[in-house]
Amino acid sequence: MAPGPAPATHAAEPARSMELARLVREEIARSGGAIPFSRFMERALYEPGLGYYEHAAIGRAGDFSTSVSTGPLFGELLARHACKAWTRHGLVDRPGPLPWIEAGAHDGQLALDFLSALRALRPDLVPRVRYVLVEPSATRRAWQEAKLRRFGASVEWAASIPPFDGVLFSNELLDAFPIERHAWDARGGRWWRMGVTEHDGRLVGCRIGLDPAHDAFLGAIPPELLDVLPDGHVVEHSPGAEAWWADAARALGKGCLIAFDYGFDASDRFRPGRSHGTLRGYSGHQLVDDVLASPGSIDLTAHVDFGRIQQVGEAAGLVTSELGSQHRLLSRWMAGDIAAWNDPGAWTPARLRQWQALSHPTHFGHAFKVLVQERPWPAPG
Ligand SMILES: C[S@@+](CC[C@H](N)C(=O)[O-])C[C@H]1O[C@@H](n2cnc3c(N)ncnc32)[C@H](O)[C@@H]1O
């Protein structure tokens, strides 16, 4: 595949966004006046050639930062963790591939950081690594191929999750699936599904009828909670993220799924401060007031309900070994490999800044959670 243009072409945004808005308005008209919010979000983020993730840059030059865009330390932490896991499972000492799978790799930066760190730490292992990027988009795959060419046969691609043993890793993937939004009508004692319609040429929010596909989710909300929910309280869920996790669990032979993302667990689901939901739009590192105004030119995202994702994995037979803050897990990884981090000379100001961004509670350390679910790997024999 020929390398595509690098992400981030802000100059082209208004035309692209206007074209996408036109397509959305057409679909609204075809659908009798409204579409579900989830459908709007799907097109805004993933419409081939026009959606946000078809052109977005992540990091300082883009609209938001991630642990990956803070610098190469995140990839180094993962590479060191992978080496320990491969060693623990007896893979390093016998011939055969060393597997690592990443989904939601965007432009391939994390894979580059991971493999570059590995080349510095254990160059002998690099030819044995089988780093698979799960990437459904031809555009993003072209960016990744261009960035990772130097690692040759160590890198492979799959359009969907292949059956695997080992680790399937993702950072800020689960929050990027289209979400369903429902609003509570306290007077009528019922839920409305939230949708998008057109008014005077603008895309605006509206209420639409329920879809029975969401009965189980809404029906699981305790009646005693409904008695006290304020009018208009919004609940969100992500059927796409849950289905993806279920697929990943089915594809996993032995090993684990690791997801880093911001979100909450079951105990924190109905916090009163979240009455309007957690949907956010970002542009130029600022919150956007109107998330419907320019589809394709802003990032749309919502907190991950890790409690539900955890249930999906456990229903598929996985065992939860971690659900806690990013700070807690990364600190534990570091403490478990303390000799590697002990050299004060290696802690340049840039590296220290990256560690603070990854771990400090006011940066990524607390709001970001990590879920690890496993199908245990037999002891090496
Ligand atoms: C918020 S970005 C995170 C990018 C990167 N992991 C990081 O942390 O900088 C989410 C990425 O997941 C991708 N994505 C969404 N659905 C996907 C899927 N089903 N499989 C693989 N990638 C997906 C999006 O296109 C986007 O590139």
The ligand as an SDF file (V2000), in Angstrom:
LIG
                    3D

 27 29  0  0  0  0  0  0  0  0999 V2000
   -8.2570    8.4150   20.7060 C   0  0  0  0  0  0  0  0  0  0  0  0
   -7.3880    7.6740   19.3830 S   0  0  0  0  0  0  0  0  0  0  0  0
   -6.0190    6.9770   20.3080 C   0  0  0  0  0  0  0  0  0  0  0  0
   -4.7920    6.7720   19.4590 C   0  0  0  0  0  0  0  0  0  0  0  0
   -3.5800    6.1830   20.1750 C   0  0  0  0  0  0  0  0  0  0  0  0
   -3.8540    4.8750   20.7200 N   0  0  0  0  0  0  0  0  0  0  0  0
   -3.0680    7.1060   21.2670 C   0  0  0  0  0  0  0  0  0  0  0  0
   -3.2380    6.7610   22.4460 O   0  0  0  0  0  0  0  0  0  0  0  0
   -2.4710    8.1490   20.9390 O   0  0  0  0  0  0  0  0  0  0  0  0
   -8.3940    6.2610   19.0040 C   0  0  0  0  0  0  0  0  0  0  0  0
   -7.9610    5.5100   17.7870 C   0  0  0  0  0  0  0  0  0  0  0  0
   -8.6700    4.2700   17.7310 O   0  0  0  0  0  0  0  0  0  0  0  0
   -9.0480    4.0360   16.3710 C   0  0  0  0  0  0  0  0  0  0  0  0
  -10.1270    3.0350   16.3040 N   0  0  0  0  0  0  0  0  0  0  0  0
  -11.4500    3.2020   16.4850 C   0  0  0  0  0  0  0  0  0  0  0  0
  -12.1260    2.0340   16.3430 N   0  0  0  0  0  0  0  0  0  0  0  0
  -11.1850    1.0960   16.0670 C   0  0  0  0  0  0  0  0  0  0  0  0
  -11.2390   -0.3120   15.8640 C   0  0  0  0  0  0  0  0  0  0  0  0
  -12.3880   -0.9900   15.8730 N   0  0  0  0  0  0  0  0  0  0  0  0
  -10.0750   -0.9780   15.6420 N   0  0  0  0  0  0  0  0  0  0  0  0
   -8.8970   -0.3090   15.6370 C   0  0  0  0  0  0  0  0  0  0  0  0
   -8.7870    1.0320   15.8230 N   0  0  0  0  0  0  0  0  0  0  0  0
   -9.9160    1.7250   16.0460 C   0  0  0  0  0  0  0  0  0  0  0  0
   -9.4030    5.4250   15.9040 C   0  0  0  0  0  0  0  0  0  0  0  0
   -9.4350    5.5070   14.5130 O   0  0  0  0  0  0  0  0  0  0  0  0
   -8.2470    6.2300   16.4880 C   0  0  0  0  0  0  0  0  0  0  0  0
   -7.1390    6.1580   15.6260 O   0  0  0  0  0  0  0  0  0  0  0  0
  1  2  1  0
  2  3  1  0
  2 10  1  0
  3  4  1  0
  4  5  1  0
  5  6  1  0
  5  7  1  0
  7  8  2  0
  7  9  1  0
 10 11  1  0
 11 12  1  0
 11 26  1  0
 12 13  1  0
 13 14  1  0
 13 24  1  0
 14 15  1  0
 14 23  1  0
 15 16  2  0
 16 17  1  0
 17 18  1  0
 17 23  2  0
 18 19  1  0
 18 20  2  0
 20 21  1  0
 21 22  2  0
 22 23  1  0
 24 25  1  0
 24 26  1  0
 26 27  1  0
M  CHG  2   2   1   9  -1
M  END
$$$$
